Every structure is written in structure tokens, then in C-alpha cells.
Amino acid sequence: MVGEDLAEATNVVRFPAGLRVAASAAVLDGLEPDPREVAAVAERLGWDLPPADLFGRADEETARYIAEQVLPLARHERLGALDGLLRPVVASAAEACGRGREAAVRLAAAGAAVRLAWALGGDWVVPLERVADRRLREAASLLIEAHGRCRAARGVARAVGLARRGEAWTPSRGAERATRLCETGWAVGGA
């Protein structure tokens, strides 16, 4: 069951990295949902995943913006502008991950209440199941949203990182490969 999959993800309580340190692209490594879990949840609920090329599009659009708006600036202004591009996108992704984690905790509590209601019996099982179903859909929606925001943030981080290092932007080979795999049906659930 999907609810159990999401609830199992909360059996270890971690103090969220996003609350300990400022959000950065490196912090997303500990926060980003597992893409396999996201794909499994979306498939079970019949929901769409964020576009497969989200990383590549964010990377390319950010690189274009940097080339047009940031590179002409003086060096000290350029570094500030690059930080200004990256910081809000990463913070948004970290916040989405936090909301998803909090929803998964609420889902686990609702699932425990339903199991207790079934064990004890009573008329309150059905209302508790409705609450659990709502929380399941909320947690799944936030998980998919967090996944999409993290993919976009990673695309922005790649373009910003290349600009900081003074390297010319080229399309990510990994993003191109993932897009080709999805287009040919060899992605998760493909044949």
C-alpha cells in the first residue's frame, strides 16, 4: 500500500538538515526524496511525475539567463547575482522537502490510528480511514512536488557552478541521457 511505503520512510527520525544549516545544493543530498520512491508512489496513485527533462530545462534556462544578464556584470556583482539566483531555488526545494517529510509523519500517525481503530473495533474506523486517505494524498503530492523542486534546483546549481568556475556551459550528458531513456520508454515502468 502506498501509505505504508510513505510511512515506512519515517521510521527513523532525523533532525532535518535544512533546520541545522542554511539550505545549499549540498544540503539537498540529505533532503531530496528517493526518485524510485517518488516514481512508485506516483505510479500507484496514477499521478504524473514532474517532467523528465526538468533538470536539463532548469540548467539550460539558468545558463541562458546567466549569459545574458549576469556575465556582463563586474566580478563582485556577478558572484552576488549568482548567489541570488541559487539561494531562493535551493531554499524553496528544501522547504518542499520539509513539508513532504512533515506530511509523511502525519500520514504515519493517521495510519497508526486506523490500525488501532481496527484492533479495537468501533464506528470510528471509517472516518479515520478518510483522514488517512486525505493525508496519503497530501503526502504523495508534497513528495512529488519536493522531487520536482529538487530536480530544478540541481539544474540551477549546475549552471551557477559552471559560471562560478568560469567554465562554458554545455548541456548535461546525464540530463540528455535521461530524456532519451524516457522518450524511448526505458524509464521506470517502461518496457
SULDAQUI-V171102 format. One record per helix or strand of 2 or more residues. SS is the DSSP state (~ for helix, > for strand). FROM is the first residue (numbers start at 1). TO is the last residue. If there is no record, write none. Layout:
# SULDAQUI-V171102
((SS	FROM	TO) (SS	FROM	TO))
This chain:
# SULDAQUI-V171102
((~	2	8) (~	17	20) (~	28	31) (~	35	45) (~	54	70) (~	75	120) (~	125	165) (~	173	184))
